[in-house]
C-alpha cells in the first residue's frame, strides 16, 4: 500500500545516494589535501616550548601517522553516524505521513477523539447520533487497518533496501581486496602507492557509511578491515556479506523468530555487531522502530476492544440475545476451551416475545446438572462443548423441542444461538450477580408438606462443601418449608431465615463469611433443589463474575479439582502420560481403581525418584487437591485429547465383531459395523473413514501405546460428552470398554492462563469491537507483569461488530452509550509496549502520544543530523590542515593537531551521551 504524505520524503530510509553523498564530504576534502601536500611544504617555526611539552606524548617518527589515523577513524565514525541520522530522519517523516502530525484532523489521535465525541453525543440522548457513533467506530478501525498495512509495507521497503546496501558493501569489500593486491604488486615493483592509497581511503570512507568498521594499515601498505566486534571483512581476501530479502512482511515476522534475515559475513551473523551506518539504521528501522510503533498501536487496539467491550457487555447484560446471534470468542479445538466461574454466578433467563419468563436458572446449576446427567465428574471446570449442550438442553426444557439446536458451536468455534419456529422472538440473557444471598421460590403455605426429597448441598466460592446432604440436612417428603428452613439453619457459615414475600413465604440463605455460594443440583432421583428453586437473590448487586480460562495445555504445575478427601478410591484405570513443554514423554503411570488421591500422589513420587516429578496432596479448605510439579523451570502437561474416552491398555486385541454407535451429548451421531478380528487400529480407521458419519460430527479416533499394550482413544472436536453403545461395547473379551480419561476425571490441569471479567464479556455476546481471526476478547496481562499481550498486527484486525454496524440503533441504549463515553474519557491501565512504559492514561491521549513521539523523534533526528554534518565538515577541515604541513619538521603544529583530536573526541563523547539520553525510557 503506498504511503500518503510528502512525496519528497524517502519512505524506505536512507538510500544509496544519501550514503555516498555523506562519504563524499570526506573524499573531496581528502583529495584536495593530497594535492596541497604535493604543492607545498611549510617552513619550520621556532616554538621550542611546544616541541618540548609534546615530545614525550608523540614519538616523532610516528606522530604524524598516529594523529592522521585517529582523525580518519573519527571521520569514518562520523560518516556512519550521519548516515544513521539521515535514515532516522527519513523514517520519522514517513511515520508522520502514516500516523498524521500532532493537531492534524487526519491523525490517529484525532480519529479516536472523534470516536469519543460521537459516543458522548449519543449519551446525551441524541438518538440520531447512533449512526454517527457507528460511523466513527468504523472510521477509526479502518484507520488502524490502513496504518498497520502501511507500516508493514514500509518494513518491506526497508527490508529490500537492506539487500541493496549489502550488495553495495560487497562491491566495496571486493574493491578494497583488489586495491590491497595492487598495493602489494606496486610495492614489489617499486611504484609509488599514493594514488592507490587515496582510492583505498575513499573506499573505506564509503564502507563506513554502510556499517561501522575498524581498519588497520599493515607494514606493506595494505589494510585489514573488521567489524568493531572483530569479525574479519577484508584480510587476504574479502568476506562475502549475505542477506535474504523477504518478499512480503507481516506484523508477526521478526528476526528473532527466524522469519526475517540478518546480515552475515561468510555465514557468521553480524547483525548485532553493526552499530552505525546505513545497515544499522535500516535493521533498526525494520526490527525495532517500526515494530515498536506497531506494538503501541496493537496495545491501543487491544485496550480499546477490552474496555469498550467490557462496558457494552455490562450495559446490555439484560438485553436478550436473539436468533442468529454469535459469540465473538472463537474456541479452539485443541485446548483453549476449559473455563470456570468464580466470584458470583450468572443468572440465565429465557424470555418470550411478550417479555414473560420462559425459564430462569443459574449457569453453574445448568452446567452441573447437565454434566451429571452425562456421567461427568463434578470438577467445576467445563468445556465449550458442554456449555453449548447444557444451554441447548435447558432451553429445550423451557421452550420445547426444536428442529435445530438452540445453541451449538459452529465450524469457526463460535457459540451460535437459534430461535426459530414457535421459539421465534425468544431472548436469552446472561446477567452476572453476586451469590452471597440465595432465595427460594415463594410458597403460599410455609407449613404444608412439599413432597420433596434429597439433599440440599451448598458450596462456597472456593468449592468447600458447606453441607453433606446426610442426616438432618436431607429433605424428606413430609417436610414443609418451615421444617426445611430449620434443617438448613444448622449449617455453619450460613444464616437461614423464613420471611413473608410477595404474598407467600420464602427461605433466604445468607453467607455470614461474605463468600459467594452455589447450590449443587439434585442427584439422580432427588427433587429438593429444583423444587425449592434456590437462586441468587435478585436484590444483590449486579457485579461481574470472574471467568478463569485455560488457553494452554501445559504449565509450571498441574492441580486437580478439589475432592472431599484424600483416602476414598478414585476408580481410575486409564494411564496418566506426563509430557514436558515440548510434548516429549516424561513418565507414564497406570492407576489401579482402588487408589485414592493419597495413593496416586505417593506412586507418582515413587515413579520419579530423581525429582523429574514431585507430587503432594494439598488441603484446600475442607477439600483435598492433588498437585504435581516438574523440575524447577520446566513445563508439564498430560497426553490425550480433551474430554477423550479411552480403553484400558490391551495387548493383541481382536474384536468379536458387532456394531458401534457413538452419541455426542446424548444425540446419536452414527453407527458402524466392526468386523470380527479387527484390531484397535482398524477400529480407529473405520471411525475416521470419511464415508462414516463421525467425521462430520467432529469425532476422531486414534491408537496410542501404554504398558506394552494399545489404547483406543475417541474424542470430540469441542470436548462434548461422548457415550457409546452397540454389541461391540462391553468388558468381555473382544469388546471395547471406553471411559473418560484419567486426566479429565481428576480435573488435572495447569494453572489458569487468562482471567476475564464478566461471563457475557468472556463470550463476547455484546461486543462492539471484534478482531478478525484473533481472539475476540483478550484479558489484560496479569497484575505485576504489565507487558503487552496484544498479538502483533491486532490493530489491523479490529473491526466494528456487524451486529452494530448493520443495526446501529443497538448503540442507542442509554446505559451503553454512557458507559462507553465515560470509558473513553477516563484513564485506563496500559501495558508497556514498544518503548512506552506501563502507566495509566486515557486512550485518546495514548494515541496522541504515539503521534507526538513520532514527530519528536523526526525533529530530534533532523537537529542531530545538521549538527553531525557540521561536525563532519570540521573533522575534514582538520584532516585537510594535517595534510598541508610537514609534521617531521614542524613540531609546533603538533599542539594544534592534538587539540583538534581532543576536540573531536569531546564532541563524539558528547554526541554519544546525547544519543544515550534519547534512547532512555520515556516517562
N, C-alpha and C positions, 0 to 999 in steps of 0.2 A: 504494500500500500504506500503510495507516495506521501511524503511528509509535506504538510502545508506550512506556509510561512515564508520567510525571506529566502528567495531562491539563490541569493548570493552567498548564503552560509552553507559551507560543505556539510552534508548530512552524515558523512561517514568518517568524521575525524580528520586528522592531518593527512593530506595527500602527498605524493612524492615531490611535487613541485614546491610545496612549503618546506619540506625537509631539505631539499637541495638548495633552496634559497637561503635557509639558515646556515648551511655549511659553506655557502659561497661567501658569506661575510668574512669567514676566516680565510678562505682560499685566496680571495682577491688581495687582501692585505698582505698575506704571506708572499705572494708573487711580487708585489711592489717592494716589500722588504728585501727580497733576494736581489732584485735589480739594484736597489740602493746600495747594497753591500758591495756589488761588483763595481759601482761607480766611484765610491769614495771611502776614505779612511780618515777618521778624526785624529788630531794630534793629541799628544799627552798633556794632561793638566796636572799641575803640581798641587796635589791635595794629600799631603803625607798623612795627616791625621786620619782621613777616611781610609787610606790604604792600611795603616797600622791597626785601626779598630776592626777592620773586616778580614785582616789576614788570617786570623785564627778561625774564622767562620767558613771561608771559602778557599779550599785548596786552589791555587792559581791555575793549575793545569786543567782542572775540571769545572771551575766555577761557571764558565760560560755555558757549557753543555747542561749542567745541572739546573741552572735558572731557566734556560730555554725549555728544557724538558718539563719542568714544573709548570711553566706558562702554557705549554702545549697541552698538558693534561688538564689544566683548569679550563682552557678554551674548549676542549672536547667535552668536558663535563657540562660546560655552559651550553654548548650546542644541543646536547641531549636534553637538558632541562628546558631549553627554549622550545624544542620540538614537542616535548610533553605538554607545555603550556599552550602551544598552538592547538593541539588536539583537545585539551580540556576546554579551551575557549570555544572551539567549534562544537564540541559535544554539548556544552551548556546552551549555546544558541539553538542547537537542534532540539534540545529538550524544551526550551521555552516555546519553540514553534509547535511542539506537540502538546504540552500541558497548558499553554497560554501564559501570558505575563501577568504579574500582580495587577489587579484592577481591571483586566480585560473582561468584557462581558462574555467572552467565549471560554474563559479559563475553567478548569475543573473545579476550582474553588467557588466561582460564581455559580456554576451549574448546580452544586449541592445546596448553595444558599437559595437558589430559585426553588429547589425541591422543598426546603424547609418553609419558605414563604407560602408555597401553594398549600401545604397542609395546615399552616397557621390560618390562612383564609378559610379553608374548609372547616376548621374547628370553630370558626365564628359563625357557624350555621348558614354558610353560603352554599346551598345545595348545588348551584350551578358550577361551583368550583371543583366538583368531583372529577369532571373531565380534565380540568387544568392540573389537578394533582396527579392523575394517571399519566397525562402527557409529560409533566415534569419528571416523574419517575422514569418513564420510558426514555426521555431525552438524556437523563443522567446516566442510565445504564448503557445506552447506545454510545455515549461519550467515553465511558470506561472501556467498552469493547473496542472502539476505534483507537484509543490511546494504546491499549495493550498490543493491538496489531502493529501499530506504528513503532512501538519500542522494540518488538521482536524483529520487525523489518530492518530497523536501524542496527540491531545486533548482527543481522545477516550481512548488511553492507560493511560493517566493521570487520566481520569475520573474513569477508572477501578481501578487504584492504590489507589484512594481516598477511594473507597469501602473497599479495603483490609486493609488500615490503620485504618479506622473507626472500623472494626471488631477487629483488634488487640488492639485498645484503649479500646473497650468494655471489652475485656478479662482482661486488666489491672485494669479497674474500678471494675469489679467483684472481682478480686483478692484483691484489697485494701479493699473492703467491707468485704470480708471473713477474712482478717487479722485484721481488726478492731474488728470483732466479737471474734476472737481468743484472742486478747489482753484483751478484756473485761472479757472473760471467765477465762484466766490465772490469771488476777489480782484478780478476786474473789476467785480463788483457792490458791493464794499466790505464784504462779510460777513466776520466772524471765521472763521479756519480752524482753531481749536484742536481742535474735536471731530473734524473730518475728519483732521487730522494725527495725533490719537490713534488713530483707526481705521487709518490708514496704517502707523503704527509697529507696531501689533499684527499687521497683516498681514505686515510684514517679519519680525517675530519668528517667525510661523508658517512663512514661506517658509524662514527659516534652519534650521528643523528638518528640512526636506527636503534642502537642499543648501547648501553654503557660498556666500555671496554677498558682493559689495561694493556698497554703495549710496551715492549722492551726492545731497545736497539742493541743488537749484538755487535761484537767486535768487528765482524766482517761487513758491517753496514746494513745487514738485513734486519728485519723486525719480526718479532713474535707477538701474536695478539691472543688475548684470553678474555673470557668474561671476568668480571671482577670477583667472581667466586672461584676462578681458577680453571674453568673448562677451556681447553685449547680451541681456538678458532683458526689461527694461522701459525703453523710451525714450519716443518719442511714442506708440507702441503696444506691446502685449505680444507677445513672441515665443511661438510655439507649440512646446511640448515634444512630441516624438514618441517612440513606443515600439511595438514589435511583439511581443506576447506569443507564446510558443512553446507549442503545445498539449501536447506530451509531450517531455520532455528525456531524452536518453540520455548515457552517460558520455563519448562521443566528441564531444559538442556543446560548442563554445566560442564566445566572442565573436570570438576570433582567426580561426577558420576560417569565420566568417560564418553559422554555424548558429544563433547567438543574437543578439538585438538589443541594441544600446546605446541610450542616451538622446540625442536630438538636439534642437537648438534651431533652428527654422526650417531644418531639413535639415542643420545642422552637428553632427557628433558631439561631444558634450561629456562623454562618459562618463569620459574620462581627466582632465577638469578638475574633477570632483566629488570632493572630498577629505574631506568631513564631511557629517553629516546622514543621514537615513533612506535616501536613494537611494544614497549612498556605501556605507552598511553593507550594503544589500541586494545591490548589484552585487558588493561584495567577497565576500559570502557565496556568491552563485551562481557567481562566476567564479574565486575563489581559495580561500576557506576550505574549502568542500565538495569541489571538485576536488583540493585538496591531500590531504585525508583519503582520498579515493578512490585517488589515486596511491600513497599509503602502503599501502593495503590491496592494491592491484594488485601492488605490489612484493613484499609479503608472500606473496601467492598465487604469483607467478612464481618467487620464490626457493624456496618450499616445493616447487612442482612440479619445478623444475630439479634441486634437490639430492636430493629423495627419489627421483625417477625415475632419476637417475644411480646412486644406491645400489642401487635394485631391479634395474636392468638389469645392473649388475656382478654382483650376487649370483645372479641367475637366468640368467647367460650360458650355463651348461651345460644348462639345462632346455630340452628340445625343444619347439618350437612345434608345436601340433597342428592338426587340421582346424578351419577357421573362424577361426583367429587373424588379426588385422589389425594393421597398424602404426597407432600413434596419430598419426603425422605424416601430413598430407594434402598431397600435392604439388599445385601449381597448374599448370593447363595452360599459361599464358603465363609462362614463366620459373619460377624457384624450383625447378628440377628437377636442375640440374647439381651434381655433388659429386665430390670426390676423397678419397683416403685417404692419410695420412702417419703417420710415427711408429710403424711396425709393419705388421702385416697382420691379417686376420680369418680364422680357421680355421672353415670351413663344414663341418658334419658332419650327415649324414643317418643316423639310427639306426632300425633295425627295431624292431617291438614287443618283441622279446626282448632288446633292448639292444645287439645286434651292429651293427657299422658297415655301412651300405649304400654309403657313399662319403664321402670326405674330400678337401678341396682348399682352396686359399686364395681369398678373394674376388677379389683383384686378378687372379689367374690365370684364374678363371672369366669375369670381365668382359673381360679382354684377349682370351682365346680366342674368346669369342662375338663381340666387336666385329670381330675379324679375319675370322671366318667370314662376317660380314655386309658385308664390304668397307669397314669404317670405319677411318679413320686412327688410329694409336696416339697419343693425346694425354694419357692418364692422367686425363682428365675424362670422367665418364659421366653419363647421364641416368637418370631414374626408369624410363622405358620400357625402356632397355637392361638395367637391373638386373633388372626383372621377367622379361624374355625370357631373360636369361642364366641366372638361377636355375631357371627352368622347364625349359630345355633340359638343364641339368646334372642336375636331378632325373629327367628322362626317361631319361637315360643310366644313372642309378643305380638307378631303381625300375622302369623300363619305361614304355611308353606308358600314358596315362590318358585317359578320355573327356572330361575337362575340364582346363584348365591347372592345374598345381600352384601356380603363382604368377601373379597378374595384378594390375593396378591397377583398382580398382572405380571407379564413377562419381563418388565423392567424392574420388578421388585417393589412397586408402589402398592400401598393399600388402596383398593378401589371399592367404592360404595355404589350399590344399585338398588333403586326403589321404583319398581315398575308395576304395572297392573293394578291390583287392589291397593298396593302399598305406595302408589304414586303420591307424591306430595308429603311423604313422611320426612321428618327431620331428625337427625341424630346428633346429640350434643355431648361433649366431654367437659365437665366442669370440675376443676381441682378445688379441694377444700380440706381444711384440717379435719382430723378424725379423732380428736381428743374427747368428743362427746358423741355418743351413739343413742339413737332413739328408735323405739319400736313403732309399729303401726298403732293406730288408735282403735281401741276396743270399747264397745258400749258398756259392758258389764265386767268390772275387774274381778268379780268373784265367781264367774261362770267358768266351768272346766273348758279348756280349749281343745282337748283331744290331741295334743302334740306330744311327740316322743323324740328322744335322742339328747345328746349333749349340746351345751352351748359353750363352745371353746373360743377363747379370746387370746390374741397375741398382741404384744406391744410393738412399737416401731422397730425394735431390734430383733423381733421374731421370738421373744421369750413367751412361753406359754403361761397365761395368767389363770387358766382353769384346765383341769384334767379331763373334764367330761365324765367323771365317775362319781359314785356316791350321791351326796346331796345335790350335785350340780347337774345331774341327769334329769331332764324333764319327763314327767310321766303323763299319760293321757288324762288323768284326773286333775292335773294341776291347773289352777286358774292363773290369771295374770298376777294376782297378789302373791300366790304361792311361788311362782317363778321368780318374782322380784325378790322375795325373801331368800331363795336359794342363791341368787346371784349376789346378794348383799354380803355374803361371807368372803368374797374374793378380796385378797389384798391388793391395794393399789387402785381399786375401783369403788366409786360411790354410787350406789343404786337408789333411785327414787321412783316412786309411783305417783304421777301427777295427773290432774284433770287437764284435758287438752282437746280443743275442737269438738266439744260435745261428748267426749268419751274419756278414756284413760290410756296412758302410755307409760312404758318403762323408759327411764333415761339413765344411761351409764356414763359416768364422768371419770376420766383418769385423774387420780389425785397426784400423780407424779408429773403431769404435764406432757406425758408421752402420747403419741398417736396410738390408736388401736385398730385392730381388724378382727371382725367376727368370722371365724372359719366356717365354710359351708357345711351343710349336713352330710354326714357319711351315708352310705347306702342304706335305704330303709328308714332313715330318720327324717323328721319334719319340723323340728323345733325352730331352727334358724329361719327357714323360709316362712314358716307360719307366723313367727313374731315380726318379721320384716325389719330387722335391726339394720339401720343405715346411719351414716354420719349425719348429725343434726344439721338442718338447713340454716340455723341461725349462727353457725360458725363462720369465721372469716374465709372468704374465697382467697386461697393462697396457693401459689404454685407448689405442686409436688416436685420431688427430686426424682428424675429418671436416671438410673445407672445403666449405662450402655456398654456392652463388651464389644469392642471393634477388633480385638486381636485374639488369636488363639494361643499365644504364648505370653509368659510374663516372668517376673522375678520369683514368683512362688505360685502355688495352687492352693486354694482353700475350698473346702466342701460346704454344702448347705448345712445349717445347724440341725443336729439330731437330738432327740430327747435325752439320750445318754450315750455313753461310750462302750457299753457292755452288751447291748442287745444284738443278736446275729443280724447281719445285713442281707443275707440271701444272695450274695454276688457269685457269679460263676464265669463271666467273661473276663479276659485278660485286661490288665491296665498296661498300656505301652507308653513309656515315658520317652519323650523326644527332646532334643536340645533346640535352640533357637533356629537352627538351620534345617530342622526336620530329621536329623540323624538319630538313630536309636541310642538311648542311654541305658535303659533297663526295661525288663518286662516281668510282670508278676500276675499269676492267675489266682485270684482269691478262692477260698472254699466257702460254700454257702453258710457255714456256721461261724465264720469270722465276724467279730464285732469291729467297731471303729478302732478300739484299742489294739486288737489283734492285727488289723491291717497296718496300723502305724508301726507296730513292732516288726512285722515281716518286711516292710519297706526298709527299715533301718538295717535289718539283718542282710537284706539283699545287696546293700551298698555300704559295706564296712569302710570303704575308702573315702567316704564323705561325698560321693557324687550326688547322693540324695540324702536329705535329713527330714524325718517326719516326726510330728508330735500331735497330740490331742490338746486343743486349747479350749478352756472354758469361755463361753460366750453367754453371759447371764446364767440362766438355768439350762442352757443347751451346750452341746459339745460339737466342736468343729475340728476337722482333720486339716492340718497344714503341712504341705510338702514343699521343701526348698531345695534348689540345686546348689552347687558350689558357688562361692561368692562371685558376683559379677556375671553369672550365667543366666540364660533364659530357659524356661521349662514349659513344655506342652504335653498333650496327650494325643495319641493316634486315634483314628476313626472319625467318621463323619458325624456332624452334629445331629443328635436325635436318631442316629442309626441303630438298627437292630441287628444282632449277630447270633450265630450259632456258637456253641461251645467248640473248642478245637477238636476236630475229628481226623483220624488218620485212615486213609484209604476208603473214604466214604463212597458208597454206591447206593443210589436212590432205589427205593422199592417200586417207584412209579406211582403216578396219580396226578391229580390236579392241584394247582396252587392259585389261590386268589389273594389279592392284596387290596386292602382298604386304606384310603387316606382320610384320616379324621372322620371315620365312620362311614365314608362313602365308598362304594365299590369302584375300584379303579380298573379292574380287569381280571381275567383268569387265563391261565395257560396250562398245558399238559406237560408233565415231566416224564420222560421215558425211563423205564427200568434200566438200572445200571449207570445212569448219568452221575458223574461226579459233581462236586460243588462248582467247578469252573464251567461245566456245561450248563448247570442251572443258571449261573450268573449270565452266561451268554444268551440263554433263552429269554431272560428277563430284559436284557439290554437290546434284544433284537428290534430293529426299527419297525418290524411288522407287528410286534407285540404291542398291547395297549399302554404299556407302562411308561415308555419314554416321554410320550406326550403329556403324561400326568406328573412329570418331574421326578420319576422314580428311577434309581440307578442301583446296580448291584456290582459287587466285586468280591474277590477272594484274597485273604491275607493268611500268612502262616504264623503259628504260635505254638510253642511247646511241642514241636515236631509234628503238629497236625495243621489242618486247614480250617479257616472260618469263613462262612458265607456272611457278607455284610450287605444289608439293603438300607438305603437312605432316601430321603425326600429332599428336593431342592430347597424348600423353605422350612425344613425340620418339622413338618406337620406330623402328628402322631400316626403311626402305622399299626395295622393289625393284619393277621394272616389267617387264612382258612384253607380248607381242602384236605383231601385224603393224604397228601404228602406231608402235612404238618402234624407233628407229634414228637414224642420222646422215644418211640420204639426204633429198633434198627431199621435203617433205610428211610427214616423220616427226618425232617429238619425241625428243630425247636428254636425259633427265633425270639430273642428277648432284647429289651433295651440295654445298650452297652453300659458297662460299669461306670464310666465317667459321668454320664448324664443321670444315672441312678443316684450317684453320690452328689451331683451338683458340683463337681470338682473343676473349678475354672480359675483362670488367672485373675489378678485384681482388675477392677473396673478401669476402663481406659477413657471414658467420656462421661461427663455429668451434664445433663441438660435440665433447665428449669421449665416445668410445665409439660404435661403429657401431650396436649394438643400441639404445643410448640415442638416437642420431640418428634412427633409425626409430621409436623408441617402442614396441619389441616387448614389453617387460615393464613398461610404465608403470603405476604405482599411481594417479597423477592424470592425467586428460586434461582438455582445455579446450575443450569445445563447438566453436563454429565457428572458434576461434582456433588458432594453431599448437600442436600437441601438445607440442613441446619447443622452447624458445627459449633461445638462448645468453645468457650474461651479456654486458654491454657490454664492448667491448674495453678492455684494461688502459690506464689513463691517462685515460679519459673518465669512467667511474663515474657515468653518467647512467642513470636507469631506462629500460629498453627495454620494460617491460610495456605491453601495449595497454590503453587506457582501458576500464575495465569488466571486465578479466580476472578480478578477484576474484569476479564474478558468474557466470563461465563455467566455473570449475574444478569438476571432478566426480571422484568415485571411479570408476575404470575398472570397467565392468560385469563384466569378466573376474574381478576380485577381489571385487566386490560380490556376484555370484551364486555364486562359489566361494571363500569367504573362507579355506578351508583352504590355498589357494596362499600366503597370507601366513605360514603356519606354518614355512616354510623358515627354519632357524636362522640361516643367513648373512644372509638378507634382513631378518628381524626385528632382528637385532643391528646391522646396518648402518644401518637407518632410525632405531632408537632412539639410536644414537650420534650420528647426524647431527642429530637434533632437540635434543640436549643440547649440541651444540658450536657455537662461533661460526662464522658464515659471512660472507663479504664481501657487503655490501649496498650497492646503488647509492643515490645521492642521489635523494630523492623527496619531493615535497610539503613542502618546507621542512626536511626532515631531511637532515643531511649524510651523505656516504658514510661507511662505517665497517664494523666487524666486531662482530657481535652474534648471539646465539642467536635463533632465530625466535620462541620463546615470549616472550623479553624484548622483542623488537622489537614484538610485538603488544601487550604490556602498556605499552610506551612510547607507542603510538598512543592507548590508552585514557587513560593518565595525562596526556598532553598536552592532550587534550580537557577533562579535569577541571580541570587547572591554568588553562587559558585561560578557562573559565567562572568560576572563583573570582577570577581577576585582573580580569575584566570587572565582576564584582559589586563588588569593592572599589573600583575606579576609578569605577564608576557612583555609589556612595554618596558618594565624595569630590567628584565633579563636581556632584552635586545640592547639596551643602553650598556648594561654590564658587559655583554659580549663585545660590543664595539670598543669599550675601554680596554678589555684584555687584548684585543687585536692591535690597538694602538701601542700598547706596551710591548707586544711581540715585535711590531714594526720598529720601535725605537731600539729594542735589543739588537736587531739585525744591523743597525746603522753604525754601531760602534765596535771598535776593536777591543774586546774585553781583555786581551792579553797585555795591552799597552795602556789601558785607561782604567786603573784600579779605582779611581774616584767614582766612576759610574756604577760600581758595584752597589754603592749605597742606594742609588736610585732604583736599581733592579730589585734589591732586597725589599725596599719599601713597597714597590709595585706588587711584588709577590705576596707580601704580608697583607696589603690592602685587598688583593683578590681573594686571599684565604679568609679574611674577615668577612667580606661580603658574602662569600659562599657559605660560611658558617651562619651568618645572619639569615640568609635565604633558607637554609636547612631548618633553623628554628621556626621561621615563619611558616614553612610548609608543615612542620610538625604541629603547630598550633591549629592550622586549617584542618588537619586530619583528626584532631581531638574530638571526642564525642560531643554532640550538640546537647544543650540543656535549655 
